């Protein structure tokens, strides 16, 4: 039984072995039972106890990063989809976009499929090749925008600009 007490006493001593520096003489030592320095016998600094908050429940920590990752993945996929929509609305192939943007066709393909995240520099090259602003990659496409991207409507635009107010009204009545 005394062997068990000795083991328990040793375990508690090992847990309490705080390494501390004496402010007076600078000796680095384990905290003594008396609370005094081994060299100069002056009082050692008070023990600081830090309250460590318990870890968050596993389900909370698991859901937050997953939802963030999902949101980011959705954004990347949307950028790729927007690039594809804009490219196809101009009747361009990936090879044609490659030659205009100087971005490799395989990389364009991976961006459009959401497998790769393009850098801002790459997005600038693609936006210049498609003749659109960078914001077009981040906003959802509206029905009106899809209509304006149609090649037939783009062909009509120069003629539509020449119409006066009465001609416009007669088209919609």
C-alpha positions, 0 to 999 in steps of 0.5 A: 500500500505504501508503494501505491502512495509513493507512486501517487506522490511522484505522479503529483510531483511530476504534474506540478513541476513548473519551470520558473526563473527567479527574478532576483538571481535569474536561476532557471529551476523547478518550482520548489515546495517552499516557493523560494529560490534554490540559490538566493532563497528569495520568493519565486514569482506567484504561480500563474494558472491559465484557464484553458477553455474546453475544446468546441464540440466536434460537430461544430468544428466539423461543420464550419470549415466544411460549409466555408469550403463548400461556399468557396467551391461553389464560387469557383464553380460559378466563375468557371460556369460564367467563363464558359457562358461568356465564351460560348455566347461569343461562339468561341472555342477553348482553343480560340480563347487560349490564343486570345488570352494566352492561358493554356486550353487545358487550364481553361478547361479545368477552370470552366469545370471548377477543378482549378481556381484561377488567379486574379491575373488569369481572370484579367487575361480571360476578361480582356480576351472576352472583352468583359469586365472582371465583375462579370465573373462574379455576378449571376447572369440575368435573363436580360444579360443572356439575351444581350450576349446572344450573337444575333442580338449583338448583330442588331445592336448597331441598327437598334441604336439608330431608332428614334423614340417613335420607332422604339414605341412601335416595336413594343406595342 
